[in-house]
């Protein structure tokens, strides 16, 4: 899809804090853009100064260098400000990124000429309650995983949809996933693959014990409520980040977020299906067959 030439004057370049290769490339990109008169904000995504530079709402574009984990972090910081992301793959899979390391010069010229389209990805709003007290609230691009802690015992999950009782599941965990997350942990747990443009919430049980084993694909308009019942441990993790401890009786509410992530794309909209099988073939758990 061809857009009008885009006046991206202020461009943020985000790198993974532990990726030295990303820093080197980011400096090259920064120097090139500054020659074109662009104002550059370059930094690590965990730096307070960099995040403040994003949150002031003045940036026009975010260039993220890394793998899919970097793209998830970039999505978190960009979504509240409708900041489009150009992902440059420096990781293993690069399912969310758009270009490879050696393609950045041509890609930037295409972006500035408006030769791209924006792919919008749904996010989840995840809220943790203890009684009536809110303990935390997060946006998730991939998933929210509610699971047992370090003690290897299943947890009882009481699930409601729009305040109506659905089921009580005894399992190692429950995944609430977006279409984006359907090719991540949810897929490994037996969930379906959804096209990334779909706006659905997918519930996937993890190792259910004498419980319903099927995944459930829900409308974006529902409110999912999951209450944990346990005598030991339970945790919640958002997009693979460090787990947060939960207590018996804690409740997690999951719904569609008002925010969405915007990825810059050059490929035609059918790229997802074209790239899906090669992506799956990179999975080390899949044994290659000799032909």
C-alpha positions in Angstrom: 0.0 0.0 0.0 1.4 3.3 -1.1 1.2 6.3 1.3 2.1 9.9 0.9 5.8 10.7 1.6 6.1 10.6 5.3 7.6 13.5 7.3 9.2 11.5 10.0 11.3 14.2 11.6 11.9 12.6 15.1 13.0 9.0 15.0 13.7 6.8 18.0 16.1 3.9 17.6 15.7 1.2 20.3 18.2 -1.6 21.0 18.3 -4.6 23.3 20.4 -3.8 26.4 22.6 -6.9 25.9 23.0 -6.9 22.2 26.3 -5.2 21.2 25.7 -5.9 17.5 22.5 -3.8 17.8 24.4 -0.8 19.2 26.9 -0.8 16.3 24.1 -1.0 13.7 22.0 1.6 15.6 24.9 4.1 15.4 25.2 3.6 11.7 21.5 4.2 11.2 21.5 7.2 13.5 24.4 8.8 11.6 22.7 8.3 8.2 19.4 9.8 9.4 21.1 12.7 11.0 22.7 13.6 7.7 19.1 13.8 6.3 18.2 16.3 9.0 16.3 13.9 11.3 16.3 14.2 15.1 17.4 10.9 16.7 16.7 9.5 20.1 18.9 6.4 20.5 19.0 4.2 23.5 18.3 1.0 25.3 14.7 0.1 25.9 15.3 -0.3 29.6 16.8 3.2 30.0 14.5 5.6 31.8 15.7 8.5 29.7 14.9 6.7 26.5 11.4 5.7 27.7 10.8 9.3 28.8 11.8 10.4 25.3 9.1 8.1 23.9 6.4 8.9 26.4 6.6 12.7 25.7 4.7 11.7 22.5 6.9 13.7 20.1 8.5 10.8 18.3 7.2 9.9 14.8 8.8 6.5 14.2 10.5 3.8 16.3 13.2 1.6 14.7 13.7 -1.5 16.8 16.8 -3.7 16.4 16.7 -7.3 17.7 14.6 -10.4 17.6 11.0 -11.1 18.5 11.5 -10.3 22.2 12.8 -6.9 21.2 9.7 -6.4 19.1 7.4 -7.2 22.0 9.2 -4.7 24.2 9.0 -2.1 21.4 5.3 -2.7 21.2 4.8 -2.1 24.9 6.5 1.3 24.8 5.1 2.5 21.4 1.5 1.4 21.5 0.2 4.1 23.9 1.5 6.8 21.5 0.4 5.2 18.2 4.1 5.0 17.2 4.8 2.8 14.2 7.6 0.3 14.5 10.1 -0.7 11.8 11.7 -4.0 13.1 15.2 -5.0 11.9 15.9 -8.6 12.7 19.1 -9.4 14.6 17.6 -12.5 16.4 17.0 -16.1 15.5 13.4 -16.2 14.2 12.4 -12.6 13.4 8.7 -13.5 13.0 7.6 -10.0 14.0 10.5 -8.1 12.4 10.2 -6.8 8.8 13.7 -6.6 7.4 17.2 -8.1 7.8 20.3 -6.3 8.9 21.7 -5.6 5.4 18.4 -4.1 4.2 18.1 -1.1 6.4 19.2 1.6 3.9 16.7 0.7 1.2 14.0 0.2 3.9 14.4 3.6 5.3 14.2 5.2 1.9 10.9 3.3 1.3 9.6 4.4 4.6 10.4 8.1 4.0 8.7 7.8 0.5 5.6 6.3 2.0 6.1 3.0 0.3 4.8 0.8 3.1 1.6 -0.2 4.9 0.8 -0.4 8.6 -0.2 -3.7 10.2 -2.2 -3.2 13.4 -2.0 -5.9 16.1 -4.5 -6.2 18.9 -3.3 -6.1 22.5 -4.8 -7.4 25.7 -5.5 -5.4 28.8 -4.6 -7.6 31.8 -5.6 -6.6 35.4 -4.7 -8.4 38.6 -7.1 -8.1 41.6 -6.8 -9.2 45.2 -10.3 -8.9 46.5 -11.5 -5.5 45.2 -8.0 -4.1 45.2 -6.2 -3.7 41.9 -2.6 -5.1 42.2 -1.4 -4.3 38.7 -2.4 -3.6 35.1 -0.5 -4.4 31.9 -0.9 -4.5 28.1 0.2 -7.7 26.4 1.0 -8.1 22.7 1.5 -11.9 22.9 -0.1 -13.4 25.9 -0.8 -13.5 29.6 0.2 -16.8 31.3 -1.3 -17.7 34.7 0.4 -20.8 36.0 1.8 -22.7 38.9 5.0 -21.4 40.5 8.1 -23.4 41.3 6.2 -26.1 43.2 5.2 -28.8 40.7 1.5 -29.1 41.6 -1.4 -28.1 39.4 -3.6 -25.1 40.2 -7.4 -24.8 40.0 -8.6 -22.1 37.7 -12.2 -20.9 37.8 -13.0 -19.2 34.5 -15.9 -16.8 33.8 -16.8 -15.1 30.4 -18.7 -11.9 30.8 -19.5 -12.8 34.4 -21.0 -16.1 33.4 -19.4 -19.3 34.7 -17.5 -21.3 32.0 -15.5 -24.0 33.8 -13.2 -24.9 36.6 -9.9 -26.3 35.2 -7.2 -28.1 37.1 -4.0 -27.5 35.1 -0.4 -26.3 35.2 -1.7 -23.0 33.8 -4.0 -21.1 31.5 -2.8 -18.9 28.5 -4.8 -15.9 27.3 -3.4 -15.1 23.9 -3.9 -12.7 21.1 -3.6 -13.7 17.4 0.0 -12.5 17.6 0.7 -14.8 20.5 -1.0 -17.8 18.9 2.3 -18.8 17.2 4.2 -18.6 20.5 3.6 -20.4 23.8 -0.1 -20.9 23.0 0.9 -23.0 20.0 3.3 -25.1 22.0 0.5 -25.8 24.5 -1.8 -27.0 21.7 -3.6 -23.9 20.7 -4.7 -22.9 17.2 -2.8 -20.6 14.8 -4.7 -17.3 14.1 -4.0 -14.8 11.3 -2.4 -11.8 12.9 -5.2 -9.4 11.7 -7.8 -11.2 13.7 -9.0 -9.6 16.9 -9.7 -12.6 19.2 -8.8 -13.8 22.6 -7.6 -17.4 22.8 -7.7 -19.4 26.0 -5.4 -22.4 26.1 -5.0 -24.7 29.1 -1.5 -25.9 30.0 -1.3 -29.6 30.8 -4.9 -29.9 32.1 -5.5 -32.6 34.6 -8.9 -34.5 34.1 -10.3 -31.2 32.7 -11.4 -29.7 29.4 -8.4 -29.9 27.1 -9.7 -27.9 24.2 -8.7 -24.3 23.4 -11.3 -21.6 23.1 -11.4 -18.7 20.6 -13.4 -15.8 21.9 -14.6 -12.5 20.5 -12.6 -9.3 21.3 -15.7 -7.9 23.1 -15.7 -10.4 26.0 -14.3 -10.0 29.5 -12.5 -13.1 30.7 -12.1 -13.6 34.5 -9.7 -16.2 35.9 -9.6 -16.9 39.7 -6.8 -19.1 41.1 -7.4 -21.5 43.9 -4.2 -23.0 45.3 -2.6 -24.0 48.6 0.9 -23.3 47.3 2.0 -21.0 44.5 0.7 -19.3 41.4 2.2 -16.6 39.2 1.3 -14.4 36.2 3.6 -13.4 33.4 3.0 -10.9 30.7 4.7 -11.5 27.3 7.3 -13.7 28.9 8.5 -11.1 31.4 9.4 -11.9 35.0 6.5 -13.7 36.8 4.5 -11.9 39.4 3.4 -13.9 42.5 -0.3 -14.5 43.1 -2.2 -15.6 46.2 -5.1 -17.9 46.6 -8.3 -16.2 45.5 -6.5 -13.7 43.3 -8.4 -12.8 40.1 -7.1 -11.9 36.7 -9.4 -10.0 34.2 -8.5 -10.0 30.5 -10.0 -8.0 27.7 -9.1 -6.2 24.5 -6.9 -3.2 25.1 -7.6 0.2 23.7 -4.0 0.2 22.5 -2.7 -1.6 19.5 0.8 -2.1 18.0 1.5 -0.8 14.5 4.2 -2.6 12.5 5.6 -1.1 9.2 5.3 -3.7 6.4 6.7 -3.8 2.9 5.6 -7.3 2.1 2.1 -8.0 0.8 -0.6 -8.8 3.4 -0.2 -12.5 2.6 3.3 -12.6 4.0 2.1 -14.4 7.2 1.1 -17.5 5.4 4.1 -17.5 3.2 6.5 -17.2 6.1 4.6 -19.5 8.5 6.0 -22.9 7.4 9.6 -21.6 7.2 9.2 -20.2 10.7 7.8 -23.4 12.0 10.7 -25.3 10.4 13.1 -23.4 12.5 11.6 -24.8 15.6 14.3 -27.1 17.1 11.6 -29.4 18.6 10.5 -30.4 15.1 12.5 -33.3 13.7 13.5 -32.8 10.1 12.5 -35.7 7.8 14.8 -37.0 5.2 13.3 -37.1 1.7 
